[in-house]
Amino acid sequence: MPARHISCNDSFSAEWQKLYLSTILEADNNKLLERISEARCAIYDRAEEILTDSSDKERRSLSSALQTLRILEEVARRQRSEASRIQRP
């Protein structure tokens, strides 16, 4: 399933946070990489939107969220790799 692209609008600030939180809380490892991609796209879109007009607090939040997603993605990929290795005879 391709990653959703969310267009920018006035409530986009809250949208990236919703996608980020749903990613962090995702329990299904099969959906995790897709959710990471969706959240990352929303964060990048918001980052572009706020380049000239935003608070430092939100910029720090965006940066922290991206760092957490990178770590979560590494863990998810490692787990997927280990699971496929175990399933091979």
N, C-alpha and C positions, 0 to 999 in steps of 0.2 A: 504494500500500500504506500503510495507516495506521500511525502510529508505535506501537510496542509500549509498553504501560504495565507497568512492573515494580513489583510490590508490595514494600513495605518489609519487610525481615527482618534478622536479625542479621548476615548477610554482605553487606548492601547497601552498606556502605562500599567493599568491593572491587568490587562490581558497577558502580558509576558509573565507577570507574577503568577497568575493562575496556571499557565502552562508549565512553568518552572516547578511549582509546588506539586502539580499532578505527576510530573516526572519523578521528582524525589520520592514520592509516595507510591509509585508504581510497583506492584508486587509481582506482576507477570513478566518474567525475564524475556519472554518472546516479544513483548510489546515495548520493552525498555529502550532499545536503540532507536525505534521510531519516535518515541516520545522525546528522547534527547534531541533528535534532529528538529522536531517541531519547536521545542522550547528554545533551542539555539537560534533558529530562524527568527522567532519572535523577539528574542533579545537583541539580535543584530539589527532587526528592523527598528526597534525602539532606540537603539544606540544611534543609528543614522538620524532619526527624527530629533533627537535631543542634542545634537552636536553643538548647537548655538544657544539652546534655550532649555536649560534644566539645572537642577540643583546638584551639588557635589555628592549629596547623599544618594541620589538615584544612580549617578554614575558609578559610585562605589558598589552599590547593590548589583548593578548589571555586571560589573567586573567579577564580583564574588560569585554570582550565579554561574557565569561562564566557566570559572575555575572549577566549581563544584561539578558542573556537567561534564567537563573533561575527565575528572577523576572517576565519576560514575560510569562514563562510557568505557574507560579503560577496564574497570572492574567487570562490567557487563560483557565486554568482548573476551576477557580472560575466562570468565565463567562459561561462556558459550563454547569457547575453544576446548576447555577441559571437559565439558559435557559431551561434546562430539567425539573427543578422543576416548572417553570411557565407553561410549556406545559402540565403537568399532571392535570387531572380534579380533 
